[in-house]
Each structure stands twice: as structure tokens, then as C-alpha cells.
Amino acid sequence: MNWIKYIAIVCAALTLSNSTSAQLLKKLKEKAAKSLEEKKKSSDESGSDDNNSTSAAASNTTSSKSSNTKEPPIPPVNGKVVFSLGTDERVLYDETAIIANNSGVSYQFVVQNSKYEYFLIDNGNRTGPFKNPPIKSANAGTESNSGENDVSMGDKKDPVAIQYSKTISGKLYLVFNGKNYGPYDHVSKMVVSPDKKQFFAVVTIGGANAMTTKMGMGTIYMVNNAGLKQTAGDGGTSIAMKFYVSESFTHSMVTVMDQTSQKILTVTTSGKQTETSMADMYSGGENRNMVSDKGDIITIPSQSPTQILVNGNEAASFKVPIENINRLFITPDVSKSIYYTNGKLYKADGSEVSMSGILFPKVVTTGNVTSVYYFKVFKNESGVKDVYLCKKEI
């Protein structure tokens, strides 16, 4: 989201009357510019797995590039071949979907050959050729405007929300699987599950006046296909800033700027809430957040990035800073969570496991057993690259 434009709209709409508020907006503008620069840098660097591996991507990477994978001298002993690549074929990592479940992982790969033909590998089943990639940007896991959590405001609309929006008798509704949801004054962001059977959205209903309400400023709610309608914040005039959905699609979370209390509030659909002052947004960088499948607020503090906070309290700590939240795997017992970087799995208990050259790691806990699932490529004697799905208990 263009936060500079975002803040400009807020400034015009709310007309702050004192020097403290004006100074705050100035700081927020500076933070917005810095945030845009950091996002660009992050995007540029997201194409590679790590400095010590030639793997082209890890779980949920959004790089548009493919690169050769370092091939082990012997095939993995803890895996099985799930598909093979011809000598002129490569995997398109942007069009890769790896989803963890209780029994392991499911996967979709898009393969391109030298004739620019595309093939879909869906849990081992190969179909094609296709003229165009059969799936697009699937590694985000869900249908959303991008892999980011920023919400839209003003004239910048969320494309997923637009797809499902319809005006009926002068009112705005979301029409999903034949059912109308609403009416709403504004839909900031909508996320649809991979199977297209569920959605979560953050919306505005009512506010100080019609103009600002239709821009996304007012009373913020989280809604879903099951009838959820949960207020975010104190119920006064707020602006939605970030929106998250848990991996299993059981809970959502929104971060809002509350205009009355001058605080940043983060609320989940399970009722968990944390708050920070607006000054914290620019004093030491921005915290990174996610919502767990239980509806807890998971936070990586910007000033102490080795920690994992759950609803504001420390639950785990790592030997290395968590620089990519997409490689952080939260286990049911958060104190046993795992972080993958630079070819190593780091455990919150301080131990580490060397696992270089792996693709798309996913951590799954079944009962008391935690395992990492991942892919590796091995070139066999005939020159064909076999792709192995491997499992290792950790």
C-alpha cells in the first residue's frame, strides 16, 4: 500500500488541530517512505533460499526467478520421488503451492519447458501442456491481492474484494458462493481460502461522515462467510492498517489505528488484543506479526528480533534473529517453534540442524512428533532430475 498517500488522506479527512498530532503525522510519513524502501529491498532479495545454497526459493517466497538447485551426490534416503523434470524443464517457483496439514503436505508445481509449454504437477499427477501457467502466485496459499498484509484505502481498491463486490439497491455487498454479505460502507481487504469455500474480510460500517466512511475510516469489523461480525478496537473511528489470516484459515487478525485513543490496536477473532502507541511505530521499526491457528497474536519485536511473543508475552527465543517471518514455523507448543535460514533449522531450545539445499520446508506436528517436510532435486543416471518429497523428524 502507498502509505504516503494513505497518511495524506487521513490528514485531510481528520484535520488534526494540535502540534502533537501534526508532529505524529510527520513521523508517520517518514516511516511510510522508509517502509516502502524496505519492502522494495525485501522483494529484491526474496528470490534466493540462502547464501550457502543454490536453492531458488523456500516456503512462501515470492521471487519470480528460477535457478538451479544444488544436487546431492546420492538420492535422499528419507524421501520418495514425487515427480521428475526433463532436461529442458524447470520449476516456476512463483507458481508453487505447498500447504501443510495434519498428515503431511499437499503440493502443486508448475513446470515450464524450452518450448514455453506449461505443466501442472498436482500431488504427483501431471497434466498439460498448457499455453499459460495453470495457476498463478499460488505460493501465497490463499487468494488475496498479494502476499502482503497491507489493506487498501480511498481510491486504491483491493482486487479480491472487487471481484466479489456488488452494489445492490445502492448498498455495497460481498457476494460469495451465491450468498450476499453486508451491507458495508467499505471493504478494505478480503482473503479467500485455497478451496474457495471460506473468506475473511475487514470492512467499515458507519463513521463520522459518509465521505470518510466510504474511504475506510469509521467502525472497523472483521467478517467471514460463517456470519462473523467482530468489532476491531474500541468501536470508535479507526483505520484498518494490516489484515492477517491464519494458515489453517481458522482465525483472522486486524491492526487498526484508533483515532480516539491515539493507539495502534491489534485484535484477533478469538478476542486476543495488544496495543502500542503510535510513537512505537517509528521509534524502533515495525514489529512483524502473524495470527496463529488458535487465534493468538504472534509478534517478532523489531528491537529484539530473536524473541517470539504470544499476546505480548515471551514464549520462545532463538540464537539468531528472525529476519523472514515466512520461514518461522509456530508449533502447538510455541516454545518448540522452528526457524529456517542459511541452510539450518534453528530450534527455540537453542539447538540447530544442518539442512542445506532444501526447497519449501514445512513443519508439521502430529501428536508429540514434529517433522519437517521438504523437497530436494537429484539428477539420476539418465540425466532426469527427480524431485523428492522428504520427511525428517526433529
C-alpha positions in Angstrom: 0.0 0.0 0.0 1.2 3.6 -0.7 1.4 4.7 2.9 2.4 8.3 2.0 -0.9 8.7 0.1 -2.7 6.9 2.9 -1.4 9.3 5.5 -2.2 12.3 3.3 -5.8 11.1 3.1 -6.0 10.7 6.8 -4.6 14.2 7.3 -7.1 15.8 5.0 -10.0 14.0 6.4 -9.4 14.4 10.1 -7.8 17.9 10.2 -5.6 17.5 13.2 -5.8 20.6 15.4 -2.7 20.4 17.7 1.0 20.4 17.1 1.5 17.0 18.7 -0.8 15.3 16.2 0.9 17.2 13.3 4.2 16.0 14.5 2.9 12.5 14.7 1.7 12.6 11.1 5.1 13.9 10.0 6.8 10.9 11.7 4.3 8.5 10.1 5.0 10.0 6.7 8.7 9.4 7.3 8.1 5.9 8.4 5.9 5.3 5.3 8.8 6.3 3.0 11.2 4.1 4.9 8.8 1.2 4.8 8.4 1.5 1.0 12.2 1.3 0.6 12.5 -1.7 2.9 9.7 -3.6 1.1 11.5 -3.0 -2.3 14.7 -4.3 -0.8 13.0 -7.3 0.7 11.3 -8.1 -2.7 14.6 -7.9 -4.5 16.2 -10.3 -2.1 13.4 -12.8 -1.8 14.4 -14.9 -4.8 17.1 -17.0 -3.2 16.9 -19.6 -0.5 20.1 -18.6 1.4 23.7 -17.5 0.8 25.1 -21.1 1.3 22.6 -22.9 -1.0 21.7 -22.6 -4.7 18.0 -23.4 -3.9 15.9 -20.9 -5.7 13.2 -20.5 -3.0 12.0 -21.6 0.3 8.4 -21.8 1.7 6.1 -18.8 0.6 8.9 -17.0 -1.3 7.6 -14.6 -3.9 10.5 -14.5 -6.3 9.7 -14.5 -10.0 13.0 -16.2 -10.8 14.0 -19.9 -11.0 17.6 -21.1 -10.5 19.4 -24.4 -10.4 19.3 -26.5 -7.3 22.5 -27.9 -5.8 22.2 -31.6 -6.5 23.3 -34.1 -3.8 25.7 -36.8 -4.8 23.3 -39.5 -3.8 19.5 -39.6 -3.7 17.9 -38.7 -0.4 17.4 -41.8 1.7 14.5 -40.3 3.7 12.3 -39.3 0.7 10.5 -40.6 -2.3 10.3 -39.4 -5.9 7.0 -37.4 -6.5 7.7 -36.2 -10.0 10.6 -35.7 -12.5 11.9 -32.9 -14.6 13.1 -33.3 -18.2 16.5 -32.0 -19.2 14.8 -28.9 -20.7 12.3 -28.3 -17.8 12.3 -26.1 -14.8 10.0 -25.3 -11.9 8.4 -21.9 -11.7 8.7 -21.1 -8.0 6.1 -18.2 -8.1 3.5 -20.7 -9.2 4.2 -23.2 -6.4 1.8 -24.0 -3.6 2.9 -26.1 -0.6 0.2 -26.5 2.1 0.8 -28.2 5.4 -1.8 -30.4 7.0 -2.0 -32.9 9.9 -0.9 -35.8 7.7 1.9 -34.0 5.9 1.9 -31.6 2.9 0.0 -31.2 -0.3 1.7 -29.5 -3.3 1.2 -28.0 -6.7 4.2 -27.2 -9.0 4.1 -25.5 -12.4 6.8 -26.8 -14.8 8.0 -24.9 -17.9 10.0 -26.5 -20.8 12.1 -24.9 -23.5 9.1 -24.6 -25.8 7.4 -22.4 -23.2 4.8 -25.1 -22.5 3.5 -25.4 -19.0 2.6 -28.5 -17.0 0.8 -28.8 -13.6 2.1 -31.3 -11.0 -0.8 -31.7 -8.5 0.2 -34.0 -5.7 2.1 -36.2 -8.1 -0.4 -36.1 -11.0 1.0 -34.4 -14.2 -1.3 -32.6 -16.6 -0.7 -30.4 -19.6 0.8 -28.9 -21.7 -0.9 -25.5 -21.2 -0.2 -22.3 -23.1 -0.3 -20.3 -19.9 0.6 -21.2 -16.3 -2.4 -23.1 -14.9 -2.0 -21.5 -11.5 -0.6 -18.1 -10.6 1.2 -16.9 -7.5 -0.2 -19.9 -5.6 2.6 -19.9 -3.0 0.8 -17.2 -1.1 -1.6 -20.1 -0.1 -4.7 -18.0 -0.3 -6.4 -15.7 -2.7 -5.5 -12.2 -1.8 -4.3 -9.0 -3.5 -0.7 -10.0 -2.9 1.5 -11.7 -0.3 1.3 -8.6 1.8 -0.9 -7.8 4.7 -1.5 -4.1 4.0 -5.1 -3.0 3.5 -6.5 -0.6 0.9 -8.0 2.8 1.4 -9.5 5.5 -0.7 -9.2 5.1 -4.4 -6.8 2.1 -4.1 -9.2 -0.9 -4.0 -8.4 -4.5 -3.1 -8.7 -6.6 -6.3 -10.0 -9.6 -4.5 -12.7 -7.6 -2.8 -13.6 -6.0 -6.1 -14.1 -9.5 -7.6 -16.7 -10.4 -5.0 -18.3 -6.9 -4.5 -21.7 -6.0 -5.9 -23.9 -2.9 -5.4 -27.5 -3.9 -4.6 -30.1 -1.2 -4.2 -27.4 1.4 -3.6 -25.7 -0.7 -0.9 -22.3 -2.5 -1.1 -22.3 -6.3 -0.6 -19.9 -9.1 -0.9 -21.4 -11.9 -3.0 -19.7 -15.2 -2.2 -20.8 -18.6 -3.4 -24.2 -17.3 -4.2 -24.8 -15.6 -0.8 -24.9 -11.9 -0.1 -22.9 -10.5 2.9 -23.3 -6.9 4.1 -24.2 -4.1 3.5 -20.8 -2.4 4.1 -19.6 1.1 3.5 -16.1 0.0 2.5 -14.2 -3.3 2.1 -10.5 -2.8 2.9 -9.3 -6.3 2.3 -10.6 -9.8 1.5 -8.8 -13.1 1.7 -10.3 -16.3 0.2 -9.2 -19.8 1.2 -7.4 -22.0 -1.4 -10.5 -24.2 -1.8 -12.7 -21.1 -2.4 -15.1 -22.2 0.3 -14.2 -19.6 3.0 -13.3 -16.0 3.3 -12.3 -13.4 5.9 -12.6 -9.6 5.2 -12.0 -6.4 7.1 -14.8 -3.8 6.5 -16.0 -0.4 7.6 -19.6 0.1 8.7 -20.6 3.6 9.8 -18.4 6.5 10.8 -18.2 10.2 11.4 -19.5 11.1 7.9 -20.3 9.5 4.6 -17.1 10.6 2.8 -14.6 9.3 5.3 -16.6 6.1 5.9 -16.5 5.2 2.3 -12.8 5.8 2.3 -12.3 3.2 5.1 -12.4 5.4 8.2 -15.0 4.6 10.8 -16.1 1.5 12.8 -13.9 -1.5 11.7 -15.2 -5.0 11.7 -13.8 -8.5 10.8 -16.4 -10.6 8.9 -16.4 -14.0 7.3 -18.6 -16.5 5.4 -19.8 -18.1 8.7 -21.5 -14.9 9.9 -18.7 -13.4 12.0 -19.0 -9.7 12.6 -16.4 -8.6 15.2 -15.6 -5.1 16.1 -11.9 -4.2 15.9 -10.8 -1.7 18.6 -13.0 0.4 20.8 -15.7 0.9 18.3 -14.8 4.5 17.5 -13.3 6.0 14.4 -10.4 3.7 13.3 -8.4 3.0 10.2 -7.5 -0.6 9.2 -3.8 -0.9 8.5 -2.9 -4.6 8.4 -5.0 -7.8 8.0 -3.9 -11.4 8.5 -5.4 -14.9 8.2 -4.1 -18.0 10.0 -2.6 -20.8 7.9 -5.4 -23.2 8.6 -8.0 -20.4 7.9 -9.5 -20.7 11.4 -8.8 -17.1 12.6 -8.1 -13.6 11.3 -6.4 -10.5 12.8 -6.5 -6.8 12.1 -4.3 -3.9 13.1 -6.1 -0.6 13.3 -5.2 3.0 14.1 -7.7 4.2 16.7 -8.2 7.9 16.3 -9.8 8.4 19.8 -7.1 6.7 21.9 -4.3 7.5 19.5 -3.1 3.9 19.8 -2.4 1.1 17.4 -4.6 -1.9 18.3 -4.2 -5.5 17.1 -7.2 -7.7 17.5 -7.9 -11.4 16.6 -11.2 -13.2 16.0 -10.5 -15.2 19.2 -10.7 -12.0 21.2 -7.0 -11.5 21.8 -5.8 -7.9 21.7 -2.5 -6.0 22.1 -1.8 -2.3 21.9 1.1 0.1 21.2 1.3 3.8 21.0 1.6 5.5 17.6 5.1 6.6 18.6 6.2 3.0 18.8 5.6 2.7 15.0 8.6 4.8 14.2 10.7 4.7 17.3 12.4 1.4 16.5 10.9 0.0 13.3 7.8 -2.0 12.8 7.1 -5.3 14.6 6.2 -8.3 12.5 3.0 -10.1 13.3 1.0 -13.2 12.4 -2.1 -14.9 13.8 -1.8 -18.5 14.9 -4.4 -21.2 14.2 -5.5 -20.8 17.8 -6.2 -17.1 17.3 -3.1 -15.9 19.3 -1.1 -12.8 18.3 2.4 -13.9 17.3 4.9 -11.0 17.3 8.5 -10.6 16.4 9.6 -7.4 18.1 11.6 -5.1 15.9 14.0 -4.2 18.7 14.6 -7.8 19.9 14.0 -10.0 16.8 15.3 -13.2 18.4 12.1 -13.4 20.5 8.6 -14.7 19.8 5.9 -13.0 21.8 2.4 -14.6 22.2 -0.2 -12.0 23.0 2.5 -9.7 24.2 4.4 -12.2 26.4 7.6 -14.1 25.5 7.1 -17.7 24.6 10.3 -18.6 22.8 13.7 -17.2 21.8 16.2 -18.2 19.1 20.0 -18.0 18.7 19.7 -16.0 15.6 17.4 -13.0 14.7 14.2 -13.9 12.8 14.6 -11.9 9.6 11.9 -13.7 7.5 8.7 -14.5 9.2 7.7 -16.7 6.4 10.4 -19.2 7.5 9.2 -19.2 11.1 7.1 -22.3 11.9 5.0 -22.0 15.0 4.3 -25.3 16.7 1.4 -26.1 19.0 3.9 -25.7 21.9 5.3 -22.3 20.9 8.4 -22.9 23.0 9.3 -25.7 20.4 8.9 -23.5 17.3 11.4 -23.7 14.5 13.1 -21.1 12.2 14.9 -22.0 8.9 17.6 -19.8 7.5 21.0 -20.1 5.9 20.7 -23.9 5.4 19.9 -24.6 9.1 16.8 -25.3 11.2 17.1 -23.4 14.4 15.0 -24.7 17.4 13.8 -22.4 20.2 15.6 -24.7 22.7 18.9 -23.5 21.3 19.8 -26.5 19.1 20.2 -26.5 15.3 20.1 -28.9 12.4 22.0 -28.5 9.2 19.7 -28.9 6.2 21.2 -27.0 3.2 19.8 -27.2 -0.3 16.2 -28.0 0.6 13.2 -26.5 -1.0 9.9 -25.3 0.6 10.3 -26.7 4.1 7.1 -27.1 6.1 6.9 -28.2 9.8 4.1 -30.5 10.9 3.3 -31.6 14.4 1.2 -34.8 14.8 0.7 -35.8 18.4 4.0 -35.4 20.1 6.1 -35.8 17.0 7.3 -32.8 15.0 8.6 -33.3 11.5 9.9 -31.2 8.7 8.8 -31.9 5.1 10.8 -30.6 2.3 11.7 -31.1 -1.4 15.1 -32.0 -2.9 16.3 -32.4 -6.5 18.6 -35.3 -7.6 19.8 -35.9 -11.2 19.7 -39.6 -11.9 21.9 -41.6 -14.3 19.8 -40.8 -17.3 20.0 -37.1 -16.8 16.5 -36.7 -15.5 16.0 -34.6 -12.4 13.9 -36.4 -9.8 12.1 -34.3 -7.3 12.0 -36.0 -3.9 9.5 -35.2 -1.1 11.4 -35.9 2.1 10.5 -36.1 5.8 12.7 -35.8 8.9 11.7 -36.0 12.5 13.2 -33.2 14.6 
